[in-house]
Amino acid sequence: MKDLKYLVWLAMVSGSSSGTVWEIIHSYDTAYQAYNALISNSCPVSLSVNQKNNINKISPEKAGEIISYCSDNDIFIIPYTSPEYPEKLLEINNPPPVLYVQGDISCLSGGKNITCIGTRNPSEYTQKIISVICSGLAGNDFTIVSGFAMGSDIMAHMSAVRTGGKTACILGCGNNINYPAPNNRYRKSIIENGGVFVSEFPPDTPPYAKNFPQRNRILSALSKATIVFEAGLKSGSLSTAGLVRSHNRKLFCIPPADITDSRYAGNISLLRKSAVPLYSVGDVLEFYGTPENISVIKPESRPQIKPEIKTEIHEKINNTSVPELTPVQQKILSVFGDDDIIHIDNIIDRLDMDISEIITEIMELRIAGIIEEITGNRFRKTERRQF
């Protein structure tokens, strides 16, 4: 336990993604020895000014407080020396020395992890593909790995949960930070279904912008392959795709339905640079060497989630009456008349609410079949639903 405290301290002082932290770790037998060398200024490793300042600013007692907080709040600290630490992470140059985990990290140890990334505002075509691919892979015992962001990420996670599969959420903040806020309601169902939340950042770490490019190396490293569902030319998914190549992993990419659609310009760029076009779940199964006789689960015939797991989203999909909808969803539906076709901008204008939350709820309503997109972000209630 003593050495864990000093390993946590060392990661905080040096930065968990820095090459420096690993130079220090490899120079000493224990983190406690490294601590003594650093505070006595006898460590031969060259440190930045910020790292030198951190030695004085961050005390081992602070690391001890973090360990105590995690113990009291069901957050597990997994050092790189633990057998529970995902082996794939150790294959890259700068893995996190410690991971902060909520849930069952063993879902990442089976070798059938697949990372799924894409835009926060996926098109209807992309949403359909995410549902088909992720539910199919989860149904074949794959763990869906993504970043718990709105849009493509949360759709990938929840496609796995609805299929009874496991999913790993890789965070760019502390495990106890409610970010992004609209996705917080999914945490319980993900964990209850055998999934996990993983962060290299200690509790209370805010979602700083700089954290997410750092987080992306974990997304890339955890899986033998990554799928890019939708990416524009300036999409953050492209940087993760670059890491996939540098980590010598496979990169799959969804071919665009329309090659002139700028929302898929990043997909086209990746396909030109030798990303493998993904046409079906079978393409991934073949790459992973999964036997072809394992059936691919289609969304319309997916099995029930385990009886003891009853999630909010599962209830809404299978029994979508107005009282079961969230307050935000009911407000969105109240904007529509029976035959109205309304642009998303008009929905946002009529509701004095956070835009990202509105977009997330619209996606859920679409998944549940309560509303449908006509063209160009214009929506209407589906004919088969009466409200």
Secondary structure, DSSP 8 states (H G I E B T S, - for coil): -HHHHHHHHHHHHH-TT-HHHHHHHHHSSSHHHHHHHHHTT---S---HHHHHHHHHS-HHHHHHHHHHHHHTT-EEEETTSTTS-GGGGGSSS--SEEEEEE-GGGGSSS-EEEEE--SS--HHHHHHHHHHHHHHHHTT-EEEE---TTHHHHHHHHHHHTT--EEEE-SS-TTS--SGGGGGGHHHHHHTT-EEEESS-TT----TTHHHHHHHHHHHTSSEEEE----TT-THHHHHHHHHHTT-EEEE---S-TT-GGGHHHHHHHHTT-EE--SHHHHHHHHT--TTS----GGG-----TT---HHHHHHHS--GGGS-HHHHHHHHT--TT--EEHHHHHHHS-S-HHHHHHHHHHHHHTTSEEE-STTEEEE-TT---
